[in-house]
Amino acid sequence: MPSSLSGSQRLRARLGVLGIAAFAALPLAAQTLPPPENVVNLSASATVEVASDWLTVVFSTTREGPEAGAVQTQLKQALDAALAEARRIAKPGDVEVRTGGFSIRPRYSPKGGTNGWTGSTELVVEGRDMAAIGALTGRIQSLSIARVQQSLSREAAERVEADVTAQAVAGFRAKADQSAKLFGFSGWLLREVNINGEMPRLRVPVVAMRASAAPMADEALPVEAGKTSVTASVNGSVQLTR
């Protein structure tokens, strides 16, 4: 699958492939479908909740001063100190470390002229080892916590996709069977179907965050895994048959 696709596009594409397999046994023969009559539009969805296994913590800081070079130097020193601490526990998949945004811009006075410079920098630490990342927050002193997010790793999301798609397809088929029975028909033919998936999202955020002030020494971030929801929906039409 092309890497240029966005996360949501990749998820929809994977769910579509899974849905095709789930619908393989349906009574569909596109080349012999009768003229459209007794057509019913249906929709069904399913949601699976799984424990979040990926923690992302974004650290940041800002600096101000009369000279752009001095501000840049201060930001670099703060980032270097945080990076040195984070790299001590870095391990691919378990704890991943990368730099985020780094910017310097003029600071304007109320009268419209520039009276200095302001800048900001970010460090992103993420991975499966939530305990190690939480402990790291108490050791990084040069940056403060800006954002915390829990989610699913790519591997966990892929594992749950098949399950949630199968449940959505089963719900669609059950509604088609029920519609045929209620209207006095013996069966149905699938005419159109669309399968869509929603990107995993944190449903119950339970990560405690500190204030934006610099963290106290050895004050680790309390971390408890929450739940992430993955949803698939099926929309389409069936033709009721005698």
Backbone torsions as a table, in degrees:
resi	resn	phi	psi	omega
1	MET	NA	130.6	-174.6
2	PRO	-55.7	135.5	-179.1
3	SER	-72.7	-11.9	-178.3
4	SER	-76.4	-12.5	178.4
5	LEU	-69.9	148.4	177.0
6	SER	-74.9	169.2	179.7
7	GLY	-59.2	-44.1	-179.4
8	SER	-66.7	-37.1	178.4
9	GLN	-66.1	-41.0	178.3
10	ARG	-62.6	-41.2	-179.3
11	LEU	-65.6	-43.3	178.9
12	ARG	-63.6	-38.6	179.9
13	ALA	-65.1	-44.3	179.4
14	ARG	-64.3	-42.2	178.6
15	LEU	-64.0	-35.6	177.9
16	GLY	-63.0	-43.0	178.6
17	VAL	-64.3	-44.0	178.3
18	LEU	-62.5	-38.8	-179.6
19	GLY	-66.2	-36.8	177.9
20	ILE	-60.0	-43.1	179.1
21	ALA	-65.5	-39.3	-178.8
22	ALA	-67.8	-29.0	-179.6
23	PHE	-90.0	3.1	-172.3
24	ALA	-59.9	-30.5	-176.9
25	ALA	-90.4	3.3	-177.7
26	LEU	-72.0	151.4	-179.8
27	PRO	-75.1	76.9	-176.8
28	LEU	-125.2	129.6	174.0
29	ALA	-143.3	89.1	-169.2
30	ALA	-57.9	-34.9	-175.3
31	GLN	-74.9	-13.9	-177.7
32	THR	-118.8	14.5	179.5
33	LEU	-61.6	135.9	177.1
34	PRO	-71.0	167.4	176.0
35	PRO	-54.2	147.7	-176.0
36	PRO	-67.3	108.3	172.1
37	GLU	-150.5	153.4	-175.6
38	ASN	54.8	42.7	-178.9
39	VAL	-93.4	134.1	-179.6
40	VAL	-120.8	131.0	175.0
41	ASN	-90.5	131.5	-175.7
42	LEU	-133.2	158.9	174.0
43	SER	-148.5	149.9	177.4
44	ALA	-151.5	153.3	178.7
45	SER	-144.8	161.6	178.0
46	ALA	-145.4	148.6	179.3
47	THR	-132.6	132.8	176.6
48	VAL	-117.4	130.7	178.2
49	GLU	-106.4	129.7	178.8
50	VAL	-133.1	158.8	-179.8
51	ALA	-68.4	133.5	176.8
52	SER	-63.5	137.7	-178.8
53	ASP	-126.5	12.5	-177.3
54	TRP	-136.0	123.4	-178.7
55	LEU	-113.6	131.7	176.8
56	THR	-121.0	125.6	176.5
57	VAL	-121.9	125.6	177.8
58	VAL	-107.4	121.0	175.8
59	PHE	-99.7	149.6	177.9
60	SER	-154.5	166.7	173.5
61	THR	-157.6	160.7	176.1
62	THR	-128.0	153.5	176.8
63	ARG	-139.1	150.3	177.6
64	GLU	-133.8	152.8	177.9
65	GLY	-178.2	168.8	-178.1
66	PRO	-74.3	-21.2	-176.6
67	GLU	-120.0	133.7	-179.2
68	ALA	-62.2	-39.1	-179.1
69	GLY	-62.6	-40.5	179.7
70	ALA	-66.8	-40.6	177.9
71	VAL	-62.6	-43.9	179.6
72	GLN	-61.9	-42.1	179.6
73	THR	-62.7	-43.1	179.2
74	GLN	-63.2	-41.6	179.0
75	LEU	-64.8	-42.6	-179.6
76	LYS	-64.0	-40.5	178.8
77	GLN	-63.9	-42.2	179.1
78	ALA	-64.3	-42.5	-179.6
79	LEU	-68.0	-42.9	-180.0
80	ASP	-60.4	-41.1	-179.8
81	ALA	-64.5	-41.9	179.1
82	ALA	-68.3	-40.5	178.9
83	LEU	-61.7	-42.2	-179.5
84	ALA	-59.6	-39.9	179.6
85	GLU	-71.2	-42.9	-177.2
86	ALA	-67.8	-37.2	-178.3
87	ARG	-65.6	-19.6	179.3
88	ARG	-65.3	-27.1	-178.8
89	ILE	-113.1	4.4	-177.0
90	ALA	-64.3	135.0	177.3
91	LYS	-155.3	123.0	-175.7
92	PRO	-50.5	128.3	179.6
93	GLY	88.7	-43.3	-178.7
94	ASP	-85.3	-48.5	176.3
95	VAL	-142.1	113.9	179.6
96	GLU	-112.9	139.9	-174.2
97	VAL	-124.3	133.2	175.5
98	ARG	-152.5	153.2	176.5
99	THR	-81.2	151.3	178.1
100	GLY	-107.5	-138.3	-178.2
101	GLY	-70.6	148.7	175.5
102	PHE	-143.6	115.1	-175.8
103	SER	-143.9	149.2	175.0
104	ILE	-134.0	132.6	-176.4
105	ARG	-143.1	157.0	179.4
106	PRO	-65.4	150.2	174.4
107	ARG	-108.4	128.8	-174.0
108	TYR	-104.2	143.0	177.1
109	SER	-83.3	164.9	178.2
110	PRO	-57.4	-24.6	-179.0
111	LYS	-86.0	-4.0	175.7
112	GLY	105.4	-17.3	179.4
113	GLY	-85.0	164.4	177.8
114	THR	-82.7	139.4	178.2
115	ASN	-131.4	24.2	178.3
116	GLY	150.3	-166.6	-176.6
117	TRP	-135.1	149.1	175.6
118	THR	-133.7	145.0	-178.4
119	GLY	-146.6	165.3	179.8
120	SER	-146.4	156.9	176.9
121	THR	-146.0	157.5	-177.4
122	GLU	-134.3	151.7	171.8
123	LEU	-131.4	131.4	-178.5
124	VAL	-112.7	125.7	175.8
125	VAL	-123.5	126.0	-176.9
126	GLU	-148.4	159.1	177.9
127	GLY	158.2	-173.9	-178.0
128	ARG	-84.4	-25.3	-176.7
129	ASP	-81.6	81.2	-176.8
130	MET	-64.1	-35.9	-179.0
131	ALA	-64.2	-43.6	-179.6
132	ALA	-66.4	-39.8	179.3
133	ILE	-67.9	-40.7	177.3
134	GLY	-61.2	-41.3	179.3
135	ALA	-67.2	-34.1	-179.2
136	LEU	-61.5	-34.2	-177.2
137	THR	-61.2	-25.6	178.6
138	GLY	-80.7	-11.5	-178.2
139	ARG	-104.5	-15.4	177.6
140	ILE	-86.4	115.3	-175.0
141	GLN	-105.9	-21.5	-174.7
142	SER	-86.2	-15.6	177.0
143	LEU	-126.6	156.6	177.1
144	SER	-114.6	163.9	-177.8
145	ILE	-75.0	125.7	178.1
146	ALA	-101.5	-43.4	-177.6
147	ARG	-147.4	148.5	175.0
148	VAL	-134.4	134.2	-179.1
149	GLN	-144.5	139.8	172.1
150	GLN	-109.2	147.2	-179.7
151	SER	-159.0	-169.2	175.8
152	LEU	-101.6	140.9	170.7
153	SER	-68.8	161.9	-179.8
154	ARG	-59.0	-39.8	-178.7
155	GLU	-64.8	-42.5	179.8
156	ALA	-66.2	-40.1	178.9
157	ALA	-62.7	-40.7	-179.8
158	GLU	-66.2	-35.5	-179.9
159	ARG	-66.1	-35.4	-175.5
160	VAL	-86.3	-16.8	-177.7
161	GLU	-58.5	-46.0	-177.6
162	ALA	-61.4	-40.9	-178.3
163	ASP	-65.2	-48.3	-176.4
164	VAL	-69.1	-34.2	178.1
165	THR	-67.4	-43.9	178.7
166	ALA	-60.2	-39.0	179.4
167	GLN	-66.6	-40.9	179.1
168	ALA	-65.1	-42.6	179.1
169	VAL	-64.4	-42.6	178.3
170	ALA	-60.4	-39.3	177.4
171	GLY	-64.8	-39.5	177.8
172	PHE	-63.7	-45.8	-179.7
173	ARG	-63.7	-39.2	179.1
174	ALA	-63.5	-39.8	177.9
175	LYS	-66.4	-37.1	177.5
176	ALA	-64.9	-43.8	177.7
177	ASP	-60.7	-43.6	-178.9
178	GLN	-65.4	-40.8	179.6
179	SER	-62.6	-44.2	178.6
180	ALA	-60.1	-43.1	-178.9
181	LYS	-66.5	-44.6	-177.4
182	LEU	-64.0	-35.3	-178.1
183	PHE	-92.7	7.7	174.9
184	GLY	78.5	26.0	177.9
185	PHE	-104.4	159.8	-177.6
186	SER	-90.5	-20.1	-178.1
187	GLY	-167.7	-162.9	-178.5
188	TRP	-158.6	158.1	175.1
189	LEU	-120.3	137.9	177.8
190	LEU	-79.2	125.1	179.7
191	ARG	-101.2	-49.5	-179.9
192	GLU	-141.0	149.4	177.3
193	VAL	-153.7	141.6	174.7
194	ASN	-131.6	135.4	179.3
195	ILE	-120.5	126.4	-178.3
196	ASN	-129.3	149.4	177.8
197	GLY	-128.1	148.1	176.0
198	GLU	-100.5	139.7	177.4
199	MET	-59.3	142.9	177.2
200	PRO	-53.7	137.8	179.2
201	ARG	-137.7	151.0	179.6
202	LEU	-73.8	120.9	-178.0
203	ARG	-92.6	-38.0	-178.5
204	VAL	-125.9	91.3	-179.5
205	PRO	-73.4	117.2	-176.8
206	VAL	-125.8	24.0	176.2
207	VAL	-90.2	123.9	178.6
208	ALA	-78.6	136.2	-179.5
209	MET	-116.7	145.3	175.5
210	ARG	-87.2	169.8	174.3
211	ALA	-67.3	168.0	-174.3
212	SER	-74.5	-6.8	177.6
213	ALA	-66.7	161.1	-178.9
214	ALA	-58.4	137.7	-177.8
215	PRO	-66.8	151.3	176.6
216	MET	-78.8	153.9	-179.3
217	ALA	-60.1	137.2	176.5
218	ASP	60.6	18.8	176.9
219	GLU	-95.7	94.1	-176.7
220	ALA	-76.7	150.6	178.4
221	LEU	-75.7	122.2	176.4
222	PRO	-66.5	128.6	-176.6
223	VAL	-129.1	130.3	173.7
224	GLU	-137.7	127.8	-175.7
225	ALA	-64.7	134.5	175.8
226	GLY	-101.2	-162.2	-179.4
227	LYS	-111.7	141.2	175.7
228	THR	-117.5	137.7	-178.4
229	SER	-104.0	136.4	172.5
230	VAL	-121.3	125.8	-174.3
231	THR	-122.0	141.1	172.7
232	ALA	-128.6	142.0	178.0
233	SER	-128.1	147.0	179.1
234	VAL	-124.4	124.5	176.7
235	ASN	-127.6	140.0	179.7
236	GLY	179.3	-168.4	-179.7
237	SER	-134.6	146.5	175.9
238	VAL	-127.2	152.4	177.6
239	GLN	-109.0	119.7	-178.8
240	LEU	-72.5	138.0	-175.7
241	THR	-124.1	150.9	178.4
242	ARG	-78.3	NA	NA
